[in-house]
Structure formats: structure tokens, C-alpha cells
Amino acid sequence: MLAFIYTALPSRVVFGAGAVKKLPAEIDALGAKRVLLISTPGRAQMVGALGINAAGIFDRAVMHTPIEMVQEARALAREVKADCCVVVGGGSTVGFGKAIALDSGLPILAVPTTYSGSEMTTIWGVSEGGAKKTGRDPKVLPKTVIYDPELTLGLPAATSAASGMNAIAHCAEALYAHDGNPIISLMAEEGIRALAASLPRVLANGKEVEARSEALYGAWLAGASIGTTSVALHHKLCHVLGGFGLPHAETHSIVLPHALRFNAEAAPEAMRRISTSINHPDPAVGIWEIAKKLGLPMRLADIGMKREDLERAAKAACAAPYPNPRKVEYDAVLALLAHAYEGRRP
Ligand code: NAD
């Protein structure tokens, strides 16, 4: 057993089909009287159906938490004297709650409806002037998270698949994080198992509550894994590629198998655990095959990357690399990106 440091993040998790019915009681338990409800326009109807007597509603959350929209949401929180943010939606919506909490310290109650896992982390991100600033702050960690798989029954197949692969990526990197620990490794391995087992069933029948429950359980474990460990080369590459306008979850899905191949020899124990959890002798190929089976885009070329930008992306990834099991060097990173660009079997 190697030495480790483990910091548990304090959040209350309420999980189960129909769990959203407990939302009023959970708001009371936080002592909140003036709730600001936050969603994207797409989830506004779902939020309306919850029947919460809110002090205010901000239903214009968008991707990438642009500062202009964040300022509007913060102003509304102040105007209605909110004492709690209830966020209902995917990572983009959770991001708005976090941006408000960062500024005001308001508690967040999160009701996630995708597999992003953001609800379990202290990581926030706000876009300003074309760049995304990110950081970690305990203030933005939701106090309570209600996972209700019934709210995910309408999550489209393509979004479910991409968001699920994003969650698998969180688990994979937690397994070889420089600040990993045995508890998180257990959770991350189980997270990959649950997601790999459930996503094909979710795609076959998005209304199957059992499959949706297992996928959401995996997403919880994935969020908790990334919440207390550092990310490595894979997330760095996806962050850089996000700057080229590539979609978040799909980018994760395409890059992950190639990042695993890159790190395979330097992180044998992580690879052994991934192999076990997907029941495949080669984790990189196994993850690549899962993405293919889920019908996800397999080539960066398919999601808007330009070949002439590969070198710039590789340089950016190497300029300020995150700690990674294998040394991050330009030629090897460029080769990784070229393989992901072409969608090669890793
Ligand atoms: P998203 O929140 O942008 O949602 C994707 C789409 O799905 C949206 O159009 C949304 O309206 C729709 N949708 C959400 N739930 C639905 C449901 N149940 N039924 C039907 N449609 C639904 O995407 P995401 O992948 O959840 O989140 C991505 C964002 O989260 C990125 O900006 C990423 O940076 C951030 N993120 C942050 C963290 C963190 O720890 N801070 C972790 C992961 C992701």
C-alpha cells in the first residue's frame, strides 16, 4: 500500500427513482426559504412540473457559463434575496449555480439530469473574452444532490452516450491521478463498470429505469472520483480542444482511448482496474470499442477539429502540462492527437 492523502467532500446524496419528490423536504433541511431555481430553457418545463414555490427562476442557463449570463443570474439571486440555488439539469446548469455560489456563498441543491458529475465537485468554470477560467473552491460544492433516474428518461441517446463516456473519463483519470487514493480507486473502478454495463442498455431503451439508475449511479461515482483527485493529460487535452470550439463530452469520448494508450505502460495498476471493469484485456481498445458500439463520433475530424490546428493543440497541451503518469512530450502528444483526429483503433 502506497502512502496517500484522502480528503472526503461533504455532500448529502439522495438517490432513487422518484427521489425528486423529496426536493421540498431537502430544501427545508437546508433551512432555505427563498429558492432560486436554475435550468436551461430546455429543462424549464421539467422544473415547472416540480411545483416548487420559488423566490425566482433563472431558466436561461447555457453552455460554458459566459460571464454576461452569469452576471444576470447573480443579479437575480440578489434581487430576489435568494438563500439557496436549486439547479436542475446537466453540467452547464450546475455551472451557473456554482458561479452564483462562488460570488455569494449561497448553498446549492443539485438535481442532475445528465452524467457530467459536476454536482460532486468543487470545480467551477466561467468563460470571459473567449477563454474559460476554472478553479476549485469548496464554496461551490452542492450541499445536497438528488439523483432521480426518472428525470433522465428523456435524455437523448447521443447525449446519454457522450455524457456517459465523459463520466468514464473522469473515473479513468482518477485511477492514475498523482494524488489518487484507495477509496477513490474503488469508486472509480465501480463507476466504469456501472457505466460500461448500463450505457448500451440505455441506448437500446432510454426509458428503462433500471439501466438509467445504474448509469446515474456510475455518474455519481465518476463525479465523486474527479472531485477529490487531480486530472491528467486526458482532461488537459480536452480542455485545450474545447478552446478550439469542440463539444465537451464528445471530445472526451474520442480522446480517452488514445490517452489510455499513451499512459498504458506508465500506469499498469490503473489499466488493470479498467480492464477488469470493462472485461477487456486491453483498456484502450476496450474503451474505443464501447464508444464505437454506442454510435459516438470516433474522429476529432468529425466534430470540427482542423488538421492544421493539431500542432497548436499539442503545443498548448505541453506548455503547462498537468501531472501525468507518463512524461508529456510534444512528439508523442502530437501523435496521440493525430490518432484521435483520424479515429484510429488505439
Ligand atoms: P449540458 O448541461 O450542456 O446538457 C446537454 C444538453 O442536454 C442540453 O441541451 C440540456 O438542456 C439537455 N438535457 C439535460 N438534461 C436533460 C434531460 N434529462 N433530458 C433531455 N435533455 C436534457 O451538458 P453536460 O454534458 O451535462 O455538461 C457539460 C458541461 O459541464 C461543460 O461545460 C463542462 O465543462 C461542465 N462540466 C463541469 C464539471 C465540473 O466538475 N465543474 C464536470 C463535468 C462537466
Residues whose N, C-alpha, C, O or C-beta is under 5 A from the ligand:
A	BS01	NAD	T40 G42 R43 M63 H64 G89 G90 G91 S92 T93 T113 T114 S116 G117 S118 T121 I123 W124 L151 T152 G154 L155 P156 T159 S163 H248 A249
